[in-house]
């Protein structure tokens, strides 16, 4: 498999990981941060998006991940290259998200 497929699998795994907190928060009915934020309480508080926006944003991340996985090449979990790149994509995106979402607004 060409190296570019491993990079694509890394990106797809990162997109899939990014979709999880948005989709789950939206389905649970909780507002959560997205790139399409609004300020709650007339400008005070944490910038969040409504639950429906989070469901759609999470779903869009899943869709992009699926399209990458489906069109770049087969994903063989269990083979060293695919497993390492997918796991690394999920781990790195998870750390980035934990850092971003763990911040409290000033």
N, C-alpha and C positions, 0 to 999 in steps of 0.2 A: 504494500500500500504506500502511495507517495506521502511524503512528510506533510504536504499541504492538507491531506485528509486528517492527519492527527491534529493539526492546528484547528481545522474546522470542527472536529469533535470536541476539542477543548472549548471553543466558543459556544457550541451548542449546549454543552453541559453547564457553562456559566449562565447562559440564557435561561435554561430550565431551572437552575437554582434560583435565579432572580425572580422567576415567576411564582415560586412557591409562597413566599410571605405575602405577596400582593393578592394572589388568588385566595389563600386561606383567610386573610383578614377581611376581604370583600365578602366571601361566602358567610363568614361569621357576623357580618353586619357592622364591622368596625371600620371607621375611617383610618387611613394609613397614608404614608407619604408615597407619592408618585412623581414623575416629571411634570405632571399636570396639577400642581398644588394650588390650593387656595388657603387663605388665612382664616382660621376659625375665630369666632368671637370678635368680629369687626376689626381684624388686624392684630389681635392679641392671641398669643398661644402658638402651638406648633403648626407649621404648614402641612395640611393633610388634604387628601382627596376623598370623596364619598365612596362608600363600599362598591357601588356599581362600577365606578371608574377603575377601582382596584381589581375587580373581577375581569373586566375587559383587558386591562394592562397585563395581568397575570396570564390570561389566555393568549394574548398576543405574543408574550415571551415563550409560552409553550409551543405555539404555532411556528415561530421562527426556529426554535430548537428542533422541532419535528421535521421541518423542511430541510434544515441542514443535515440532520441525520439521514433522512430519506434520499437526498439527492447527491450527497458528496461521496458516499460509499458505505458499504455495510459496516455496522458497528458490531464488533466481536468482543463482547465483554468476556474476559477470561484470557484473552491474548495480552501479552505484556504491553505492547504499544497502546492499544485502545484503552485498556484498563487504566494505565498510568495517566494518559492525557485527559480522559473523562474524569477520573478521580481528582486530578490536579485542578481542572476547571471548576469542579464543584467546591473543592476546598478553598481555592483562592477567592472565588466569588462569595462564598460563605463568610470568609474573614472580612472581605470588603464590606459586605452588607451588615455584618455584626458591628463593624466600626461605625458605619454611617448611621444605622438605625439605633445604635446605642447612645449616640450623642443626645444630650438634652439641650433644647434651645435656651439661649441666655435670657 
